Amino acid sequence: MEKNMGTVDRAVRAVVGVVLLAMCFTWPHTIWGLVGIVPFSTAVVGTCPLYRLLGIRTGP
C-alpha cells in the first residue's frame, strides 16, 4: 500500500490511539477505548483507507 500520511499526522494519530487504548486499562474502564486501535494502527502502517477514498495526502 502507498503511504498517504505525513509525519505529524502519524504522530498525532499514535498519541490519540495510545490515550484511547489506555482508557481500557485505567479509569473509566470503558470498552470504547478499543476504538484507539484504529488511529494507532493507521499511524503504524502510514496509510489511512479513508484518506485514500477521499484522495487526501498529508505526506510527501
mmCIF file of the N, C-alpha and C atoms, coordinates in Angstrom:
data_MODEL
# 
_entry.id   MODEL 
# 
loop_
_atom_site.group_PDB 
_atom_site.id 
_atom_site.type_symbol 
_atom_site.label_atom_id 
_atom_site.label_alt_id 
_atom_site.label_comp_id 
_atom_site.label_asym_id 
_atom_site.label_entity_id 
_atom_site.label_seq_id 
_atom_site.pdbx_PDB_ins_code 
_atom_site.Cartn_x 
_atom_site.Cartn_y 
_atom_site.Cartn_z 
_atom_site.occupancy 
_atom_site.B_iso_or_equiv 
_atom_site.pdbx_formal_charge 
_atom_site.auth_seq_id 
_atom_site.auth_comp_id 
_atom_site.auth_asym_id 
_atom_site.auth_atom_id 
_atom_site.pdbx_PDB_model_num 
ATOM 1   N N  . MET A 1 1  ? 0.830   -1.188 0.000  1.00 0.00 ? 1  MET A N  1 
ATOM 2   C CA . MET A 1 1  ? 0.000   0.000  0.000  1.00 0.00 ? 1  MET A CA 1 
ATOM 3   C C  . MET A 1 1  ? 0.873   1.249  0.000  1.00 0.00 ? 1  MET A C  1 
ATOM 4   N N  . GLU A 1 2  ? 0.412   2.251  -0.677 1.00 0.00 ? 2  GLU A N  1 
ATOM 5   C CA . GLU A 1 2  ? 1.127   3.512  -0.740 1.00 0.00 ? 2  GLU A CA 1 
ATOM 6   C C  . GLU A 1 2  ? 0.814   4.333  0.509  1.00 0.00 ? 2  GLU A C  1 
ATOM 7   N N  . LYS A 1 3  ? 1.852   4.877  1.127  1.00 0.00 ? 3  LYS A N  1 
ATOM 8   C CA . LYS A 1 3  ? 1.655   5.696  2.325  1.00 0.00 ? 3  LYS A CA 1 
ATOM 9   C C  . LYS A 1 3  ? 1.049   7.036  1.922  1.00 0.00 ? 3  LYS A C  1 
ATOM 10  N N  . ASN A 1 4  ? 0.029   7.466  2.669  1.00 0.00 ? 4  ASN A N  1 
ATOM 11  C CA . ASN A 1 4  ? -0.626  8.730  2.346  1.00 0.00 ? 4  ASN A CA 1 
ATOM 12  C C  . ASN A 1 4  ? -0.727  9.640  3.573  1.00 0.00 ? 4  ASN A C  1 
ATOM 13  N N  . MET A 1 5  ? 0.100   9.377  4.581  1.00 0.00 ? 5  MET A N  1 
ATOM 14  C CA . MET A 1 5  ? 0.075   10.180 5.808  1.00 0.00 ? 5  MET A CA 1 
ATOM 15  C C  . MET A 1 5  ? 1.455   10.756 6.078  1.00 0.00 ? 5  MET A C  1 
ATOM 16  N N  . GLY A 1 6  ? 1.476   12.017 6.522  1.00 0.00 ? 6  GLY A N  1 
ATOM 17  C CA . GLY A 1 6  ? 2.720   12.668 6.877  1.00 0.00 ? 6  GLY A CA 1 
ATOM 18  C C  . GLY A 1 6  ? 3.145   12.355 8.299  1.00 0.00 ? 6  GLY A C  1 
ATOM 19  N N  . THR A 1 7  ? 4.302   12.843 8.676  1.00 0.00 ? 7  THR A N  1 
ATOM 20  C CA . THR A 1 7  ? 4.879   12.561 9.988  1.00 0.00 ? 7  THR A CA 1 
ATOM 21  C C  . THR A 1 7  ? 4.026   13.129 11.115 1.00 0.00 ? 7  THR A C  1 
ATOM 22  N N  . VAL A 1 8  ? 3.579   14.358 10.977 1.00 0.00 ? 8  VAL A N  1 
ATOM 23  C CA . VAL A 1 8  ? 2.776   14.984 12.035 1.00 0.00 ? 8  VAL A CA 1 
ATOM 24  C C  . VAL A 1 8  ? 1.444   14.251 12.189 1.00 0.00 ? 8  VAL A C  1 
ATOM 25  N N  . ASP A 1 9  ? 0.818   13.916 11.086 1.00 0.00 ? 9  ASP A N  1 
ATOM 26  C CA . ASP A 1 9  ? -0.449  13.190 11.105 1.00 0.00 ? 9  ASP A CA 1 
ATOM 27  C C  . ASP A 1 9  ? -0.278  11.844 11.809 1.00 0.00 ? 9  ASP A C  1 
ATOM 28  N N  . ARG A 1 10 ? 0.789   11.140 11.487 1.00 0.00 ? 10 ARG A N  1 
ATOM 29  C CA . ARG A 1 10 ? 1.045   9.841  12.108 1.00 0.00 ? 10 ARG A CA 1 
ATOM 30  C C  . ARG A 1 10 ? 1.303   9.979  13.599 1.00 0.00 ? 10 ARG A C  1 
ATOM 31  N N  . ALA A 1 11 ? 2.054   11.009 13.997 1.00 0.00 ? 11 ALA A N  1 
ATOM 32  C CA . ALA A 1 11 ? 2.363   11.202 15.412 1.00 0.00 ? 11 ALA A CA 1 
ATOM 33  C C  . ALA A 1 11 ? 1.101   11.523 16.210 1.00 0.00 ? 11 ALA A C  1 
ATOM 34  N N  . VAL A 1 12 ? 0.257   12.385 15.669 1.00 0.00 ? 12 VAL A N  1 
ATOM 35  C CA . VAL A 1 12 ? -0.988  12.738 16.358 1.00 0.00 ? 12 VAL A CA 1 
ATOM 36  C C  . VAL A 1 12 ? -1.878  11.505 16.508 1.00 0.00 ? 12 VAL A C  1 
ATOM 37  N N  . ARG A 1 13 ? -1.989  10.726 15.441 1.00 0.00 ? 13 ARG A N  1 
ATOM 38  C CA . ARG A 1 13 ? -2.818  9.516  15.498 1.00 0.00 ? 13 ARG A CA 1 
ATOM 39  C C  . ARG A 1 13 ? -2.265  8.516  16.505 1.00 0.00 ? 13 ARG A C  1 
ATOM 40  N N  . ALA A 1 14 ? -0.943  8.389  16.570 1.00 0.00 ? 14 ALA A N  1 
ATOM 41  C CA . ALA A 1 14 ? -0.338  7.456  17.521 1.00 0.00 ? 14 ALA A CA 1 
ATOM 42  C C  . ALA A 1 14 ? -0.636  7.878  18.959 1.00 0.00 ? 14 ALA A C  1 
ATOM 43  N N  . VAL A 1 15 ? -0.507  9.156  19.256 1.00 0.00 ? 15 VAL A N  1 
ATOM 44  C CA . VAL A 1 15 ? -0.780  9.649  20.608 1.00 0.00 ? 15 VAL A CA 1 
ATOM 45  C C  . VAL A 1 15 ? -2.245  9.461  20.962 1.00 0.00 ? 15 VAL A C  1 
ATOM 46  N N  . VAL A 1 16 ? -3.147  9.823  20.051 1.00 0.00 ? 16 VAL A N  1 
ATOM 47  C CA . VAL A 1 16 ? -4.580  9.659  20.302 1.00 0.00 ? 16 VAL A CA 1 
ATOM 48  C C  . VAL A 1 16 ? -4.908  8.181  20.497 1.00 0.00 ? 16 VAL A C  1 
ATOM 49  N N  . GLY A 1 17 ? -4.329  7.323  19.686 1.00 0.00 ? 17 GLY A N  1 
ATOM 50  C CA . GLY A 1 17 ? -4.574  5.895  19.805 1.00 0.00 ? 17 GLY A CA 1 
ATOM 51  C C  . GLY A 1 17 ? -4.117  5.328  21.131 1.00 0.00 ? 17 GLY A C  1 
ATOM 52  N N  . VAL A 1 18 ? -2.940  5.732  21.568 1.00 0.00 ? 18 VAL A N  1 
ATOM 53  C CA . VAL A 1 18 ? -2.422  5.247  22.856 1.00 0.00 ? 18 VAL A CA 1 
ATOM 54  C C  . VAL A 1 18 ? -3.287  5.748  24.011 1.00 0.00 ? 18 VAL A C  1 
ATOM 55  N N  . VAL A 1 19 ? -3.706  6.999  23.952 1.00 0.00 ? 19 VAL A N  1 
ATOM 56  C CA . VAL A 1 19 ? -4.564  7.554  25.012 1.00 0.00 ? 19 VAL A CA 1 
ATOM 57  C C  . VAL A 1 19 ? -5.890  6.799  25.077 1.00 0.00 ? 19 VAL A C  1 
ATOM 58  N N  . LEU A 1 20 ? -6.496  6.547  23.916 1.00 0.00 ? 20 LEU A N  1 
ATOM 59  C CA . LEU A 1 20 ? -7.760  5.812  23.903 1.00 0.00 ? 20 LEU A CA 1 
ATOM 60  C C  . LEU A 1 20 ? -7.581  4.377  24.389 1.00 0.00 ? 20 LEU A C  1 
ATOM 61  N N  . LEU A 1 21 ? -6.487  3.737  23.984 1.00 0.00 ? 21 LEU A N  1 
ATOM 62  C CA . LEU A 1 21 ? -6.234  2.377  24.450 1.00 0.00 ? 21 LEU A CA 1 
ATOM 63  C C  . LEU A 1 21 ? -5.985  2.333  25.957 1.00 0.00 ? 21 LEU A C  1 
ATOM 64  N N  . ALA A 1 22 ? -5.372  3.374  26.487 1.00 0.00 ? 22 ALA A N  1 
ATOM 65  C CA . ALA A 1 22 ? -5.126  3.434  27.928 1.00 0.00 ? 22 ALA A CA 1 
ATOM 66  C C  . ALA A 1 22 ? -6.429  3.483  28.713 1.00 0.00 ? 22 ALA A C  1 
ATOM 67  N N  . MET A 1 23 ? -7.489  3.992  28.072 1.00 0.00 ? 23 MET A N  1 
ATOM 68  C CA . MET A 1 23 ? -8.789  4.044  28.755 1.00 0.00 ? 23 MET A CA 1 
ATOM 69  C C  . MET A 1 23 ? -9.320  2.646  29.061 1.00 0.00 ? 23 MET A C  1 
ATOM 70  N N  . CYS A 1 24 ? -8.872  1.642  28.333 1.00 0.00 ? 24 CYS A N  1 
ATOM 71  C CA . CYS A 1 24 ? -9.319  0.266  28.594 1.00 0.00 ? 24 CYS A CA 1 
ATOM 72  C C  . CYS A 1 24 ? -8.752  -0.259 29.913 1.00 0.00 ? 24 CYS A C  1 
ATOM 73  N N  . PHE A 1 25 ? -7.593  0.263  30.309 1.00 0.00 ? 25 PHE A N  1 
ATOM 74  C CA . PHE A 1 25 ? -6.896  -0.276 31.469 1.00 0.00 ? 25 PHE A CA 1 
ATOM 75  C C  . PHE A 1 25 ? -6.922  0.648  32.681 1.00 0.00 ? 25 PHE A C  1 
ATOM 76  N N  . THR A 1 26 ? -7.304  1.898  32.478 1.00 0.00 ? 26 THR A N  1 
ATOM 77  C CA . THR A 1 26 ? -7.385  2.843  33.581 1.00 0.00 ? 26 THR A CA 1 
ATOM 78  C C  . THR A 1 26 ? -8.806  3.369  33.671 1.00 0.00 ? 26 THR A C  1 
ATOM 79  N N  . TRP A 1 27 ? -9.037  4.304  34.543 1.00 0.00 ? 27 TRP A N  1 
ATOM 80  C CA . TRP A 1 27 ? -10.354 4.896  34.667 1.00 0.00 ? 27 TRP A CA 1 
ATOM 81  C C  . TRP A 1 27 ? -10.735 5.536  33.358 1.00 0.00 ? 27 TRP A C  1 
ATOM 82  N N  . PRO A 1 28 ? -11.867 5.421  32.824 1.00 0.00 ? 28 PRO A N  1 
ATOM 83  C CA . PRO A 1 28 ? -13.120 4.872  33.312 1.00 0.00 ? 28 PRO A CA 1 
ATOM 84  C C  . PRO A 1 28 ? -13.389 3.420  32.913 1.00 0.00 ? 28 PRO A C  1 
ATOM 85  N N  . HIS A 1 29 ? -12.391 2.644  32.515 1.00 0.00 ? 29 HIS A N  1 
ATOM 86  C CA . HIS A 1 29 ? -12.554 1.225  32.163 1.00 0.00 ? 29 HIS A CA 1 
ATOM 87  C C  . HIS A 1 29 ? -13.671 1.019  31.147 1.00 0.00 ? 29 HIS A C  1 
ATOM 88  N N  . THR A 1 30 ? -13.597 1.695  30.069 1.00 0.00 ? 30 THR A N  1 
ATOM 89  C CA . THR A 1 30 ? -14.640 1.595  29.055 1.00 0.00 ? 30 THR A CA 1 
ATOM 90  C C  . THR A 1 30 ? -14.155 0.816  27.837 1.00 0.00 ? 30 THR A C  1 
ATOM 91  N N  . ILE A 1 31 ? -15.045 0.075  27.243 1.00 0.00 ? 31 ILE A N  1 
ATOM 92  C CA . ILE A 1 31 ? -14.719 -0.689 26.056 1.00 0.00 ? 31 ILE A CA 1 
ATOM 93  C C  . ILE A 1 31 ? -14.485 0.224  24.858 1.00 0.00 ? 31 ILE A C  1 
ATOM 94  N N  . TRP A 1 32 ? -14.987 1.445  24.929 1.00 0.00 ? 32 TRP A N  1 
ATOM 95  C CA . TRP A 1 32 ? -14.785 2.401  23.844 1.00 0.00 ? 32 TRP A CA 1 
ATOM 96  C C  . TRP A 1 32 ? -13.316 2.741  23.653 1.00 0.00 ? 32 TRP A C  1 
ATOM 97  N N  . GLY A 1 33 ? -12.507 2.446  24.626 1.00 0.00 ? 33 GLY A N  1 
ATOM 98  C CA . GLY A 1 33 ? -11.075 2.669  24.472 1.00 0.00 ? 33 GLY A CA 1 
ATOM 99  C C  . GLY A 1 33 ? -10.475 1.830  23.363 1.00 0.00 ? 33 GLY A C  1 
ATOM 100 N N  . LEU A 1 34 ? -11.144 0.731  23.021 1.00 0.00 ? 34 LEU A N  1 
ATOM 101 C CA . LEU A 1 34 ? -10.653 -0.112 21.935 1.00 0.00 ? 34 LEU A CA 1 
ATOM 102 C C  . LEU A 1 34 ? -10.730 0.585  20.583 1.00 0.00 ? 34 LEU A C  1 
ATOM 103 N N  . VAL A 1 35 ? -11.478 1.664  20.501 1.00 0.00 ? 35 VAL A N  1 
ATOM 104 C CA . VAL A 1 35 ? -11.517 2.461  19.275 1.00 0.00 ? 35 VAL A CA 1 
ATOM 105 C C  . VAL A 1 35 ? -10.117 2.994  18.970 1.00 0.00 ? 35 VAL A C  1 
ATOM 106 N N  . GLY A 1 36 ? -9.270  3.086  19.974 1.00 0.00 ? 36 GLY A N  1 
ATOM 107 C CA . GLY A 1 36 ? -7.899  3.554  19.801 1.00 0.00 ? 36 GLY A CA 1 
ATOM 108 C C  . GLY A 1 36 ? -7.061  2.668  18.905 1.00 0.00 ? 36 GLY A C  1 
ATOM 109 N N  . ILE A 1 37 ? -7.526  1.443  18.659 1.00 0.00 ? 37 ILE A N  1 
ATOM 110 C CA . ILE A 1 37 ? -6.795  0.547  17.766 1.00 0.00 ? 37 ILE A CA 1 
ATOM 111 C C  . ILE A 1 37 ? -6.749  1.121  16.356 1.00 0.00 ? 37 ILE A C  1 
ATOM 112 N N  . VAL A 1 38 ? -7.817  1.771  15.937 1.00 0.00 ? 38 VAL A N  1 
ATOM 113 C CA . VAL A 1 38 ? -7.894  2.295  14.564 1.00 0.00 ? 38 VAL A CA 1 
ATOM 114 C C  . VAL A 1 38 ? -6.859  3.396  14.319 1.00 0.00 ? 38 VAL A C  1 
ATOM 115 N N  . PRO A 1 39 ? -6.840  4.483  15.112 1.00 0.00 ? 39 PRO A N  1 
ATOM 116 C CA . PRO A 1 39 ? -5.831  5.511  14.813 1.00 0.00 ? 39 PRO A CA 1 
ATOM 117 C C  . PRO A 1 39 ? -4.401  5.023  15.046 1.00 0.00 ? 39 PRO A C  1 
ATOM 118 N N  . PHE A 1 40 ? -4.213  4.158  16.035 1.00 0.00 ? 40 PHE A N  1 
ATOM 119 C CA . PHE A 1 40 ? -2.861  3.663  16.291 1.00 0.00 ? 40 PHE A CA 1 
ATOM 120 C C  . PHE A 1 40 ? -2.370  2.784  15.146 1.00 0.00 ? 40 PHE A C  1 
ATOM 121 N N  . SER A 1 41 ? -3.225  1.908  14.656 1.00 0.00 ? 41 SER A N  1 
ATOM 122 C CA . SER A 1 41 ? -2.792  1.022  13.569 1.00 0.00 ? 41 SER A CA 1 
ATOM 123 C C  . SER A 1 41 ? -2.555  1.792  12.267 1.00 0.00 ? 41 SER A C  1 
ATOM 124 N N  . THR A 1 42 ? -3.376  2.797  11.984 1.00 0.00 ? 42 THR A N  1 
ATOM 125 C CA . THR A 1 42 ? -3.140  3.585  10.776 1.00 0.00 ? 42 THR A CA 1 
ATOM 126 C C  . THR A 1 42 ? -1.852  4.395  10.907 1.00 0.00 ? 42 THR A C  1 
ATOM 127 N N  . ALA A 1 43 ? -1.518  4.812  12.120 1.00 0.00 ? 43 ALA A N  1 
ATOM 128 C CA . ALA A 1 43 ? -0.264  5.538  12.330 1.00 0.00 ? 43 ALA A CA 1 
ATOM 129 C C  . ALA A 1 43 ? 0.933   4.622  12.116 1.00 0.00 ? 43 ALA A C  1 
ATOM 130 N N  . VAL A 1 44 ? 0.841   3.396  12.583 1.00 0.00 ? 44 VAL A N  1 
ATOM 131 C CA . VAL A 1 44 ? 1.942   2.454  12.413 1.00 0.00 ? 44 VAL A CA 1 
ATOM 132 C C  . VAL A 1 44 ? 2.143   2.095  10.942 1.00 0.00 ? 44 VAL A C  1 
ATOM 133 N N  . VAL A 1 45 ? 1.042   1.845  10.247 1.00 0.00 ? 45 VAL A N  1 
ATOM 134 C CA . VAL A 1 45 ? 1.112   1.446  8.837  1.00 0.00 ? 45 VAL A CA 1 
ATOM 135 C C  . VAL A 1 45 ? 1.438   2.639  7.937  1.00 0.00 ? 45 VAL A C  1 
ATOM 136 N N  . GLY A 1 46 ? 0.922   3.815  8.285  1.00 0.00 ? 46 GLY A N  1 
ATOM 137 C CA . GLY A 1 46 ? 1.166   5.018  7.483  1.00 0.00 ? 46 GLY A CA 1 
ATOM 138 C C  . GLY A 1 46 ? 0.166   5.220  6.370  1.00 0.00 ? 46 GLY A C  1 
ATOM 139 N N  . THR A 1 47 ? -0.888  4.431  6.367  1.00 0.00 ? 47 THR A N  1 
ATOM 140 C CA . THR A 1 47 ? -1.912  4.530  5.334  1.00 0.00 ? 47 THR A CA 1 
ATOM 141 C C  . THR A 1 47 ? -3.280  4.619  5.983  1.00 0.00 ? 47 THR A C  1 
ATOM 142 N N  . CYS A 1 48 ? -4.080  5.570  5.525  1.00 0.00 ? 48 CYS A N  1 
ATOM 143 C CA . CYS A 1 48 ? -5.441  5.727  6.015  1.00 0.00 ? 48 CYS A CA 1 
ATOM 144 C C  . CYS A 1 48 ? -6.403  5.390  4.875  1.00 0.00 ? 48 CYS A C  1 
ATOM 145 N N  . PRO A 1 49 ? -7.223  4.357  5.045  1.00 0.00 ? 49 PRO A N  1 
ATOM 146 C CA . PRO A 1 49 ? -8.160  3.993  3.980  1.00 0.00 ? 49 PRO A CA 1 
ATOM 147 C C  . PRO A 1 49 ? -9.139  5.117  3.642  1.00 0.00 ? 49 PRO A C  1 
ATOM 148 N N  . LEU A 1 50 ? -9.563  5.881  4.622  1.00 0.00 ? 50 LEU A N  1 
ATOM 149 C CA . LEU A 1 50 ? -10.487 6.982  4.366  1.00 0.00 ? 50 LEU A CA 1 
ATOM 150 C C  . LEU A 1 50 ? -9.815  8.073  3.530  1.00 0.00 ? 50 LEU A C  1 
ATOM 151 N N  . TYR A 1 51 ? -8.555  8.356  3.825  1.00 0.00 ? 51 TYR A N  1 
ATOM 152 C CA . TYR A 1 51 ? -7.811  9.322  3.020  1.00 0.00 ? 51 TYR A CA 1 
ATOM 153 C C  . TYR A 1 51 ? -7.734  8.847  1.575  1.00 0.00 ? 51 TYR A C  1 
ATOM 154 N N  . ARG A 1 52 ? -7.524  7.563  1.381  1.00 0.00 ? 52 ARG A N  1 
ATOM 155 C CA . ARG A 1 52 ? -7.431  7.015  0.029  1.00 0.00 ? 52 ARG A CA 1 
ATOM 156 C C  . ARG A 1 52 ? -8.742  7.211  -0.725 1.00 0.00 ? 52 ARG A C  1 
ATOM 157 N N  . LEU A 1 53 ? -9.862  6.958  -0.055 1.00 0.00 ? 53 LEU A N  1 
ATOM 158 C CA . LEU A 1 53 ? -11.171 7.131  -0.698 1.00 0.00 ? 53 LEU A CA 1 
ATOM 159 C C  . LEU A 1 53 ? -11.426 8.583  -1.074 1.00 0.00 ? 53 LEU A C  1 
ATOM 160 N N  . LEU A 1 54 ? -10.985 9.503  -0.209 1.00 0.00 ? 54 LEU A N  1 
ATOM 161 C CA . LEU A 1 54 ? -11.235 10.921 -0.429 1.00 0.00 ? 54 LEU A CA 1 
ATOM 162 C C  . LEU A 1 54 ? -10.144 11.597 -1.261 1.00 0.00 ? 54 LEU A C  1 
ATOM 163 N N  . GLY A 1 55 ? -9.066  10.879 -1.532 1.00 0.00 ? 55 GLY A N  1 
ATOM 164 C CA . GLY A 1 55 ? -7.979  11.445 -2.333 1.00 0.00 ? 55 GLY A CA 1 
ATOM 165 C C  . GLY A 1 55 ? -7.112  12.432 -1.571 1.00 0.00 ? 55 GLY A C  1 
ATOM 166 N N  . ILE A 1 56 ? -7.004  12.258 -0.258 1.00 0.00 ? 56 ILE A N  1 
ATOM 167 C CA . ILE A 1 56 ? -6.228  13.166 0.581  1.00 0.00 ? 56 ILE A CA 1 
ATOM 168 C C  . ILE A 1 56 ? -4.848  12.575 0.822  1.00 0.00 ? 56 ILE A C  1 
ATOM 169 N N  . ARG A 1 57 ? -3.826  13.418 0.790  1.00 0.00 ? 57 ARG A N  1 
ATOM 170 C CA . ARG A 1 57 ? -2.456  13.024 1.148  1.00 0.00 ? 57 ARG A CA 1 
ATOM 171 C C  . ARG A 1 57 ? -1.891  14.089 2.079  1.00 0.00 ? 57 ARG A C  1 
ATOM 172 N N  . THR A 1 58 ? -1.420  13.677 3.245  1.00 0.00 ? 58 THR A N  1 
ATOM 173 C CA . THR A 1 58 ? -0.778  14.625 4.152  1.00 0.00 ? 58 THR A CA 1 
ATOM 174 C C  . THR A 1 58 ? 0.732   14.438 4.134  1.00 0.00 ? 58 THR A C  1 
ATOM 175 N N  . GLY A 1 59 ? 1.201   13.464 3.415  1.00 0.00 ? 59 GLY A N  1 
ATOM 176 C CA . GLY A 1 59 ? 2.628   13.198 3.327  1.00 0.00 ? 59 GLY A CA 1 
ATOM 177 C C  . GLY A 1 59 ? 3.212   13.645 2.005  1.00 0.00 ? 59 GLY A C  1 
ATOM 178 N N  . PRO A 1 60 ? 4.477   13.336 1.811  1.00 0.00 ? 60 PRO A N  1 
ATOM 179 C CA . PRO A 1 60 ? 5.146   13.731 0.569  1.00 0.00 ? 60 PRO A CA 1 
ATOM 180 C C  . PRO A 1 60 ? 4.622   12.986 -0.652 1.00 0.00 ? 60 PRO A C  1 
# 
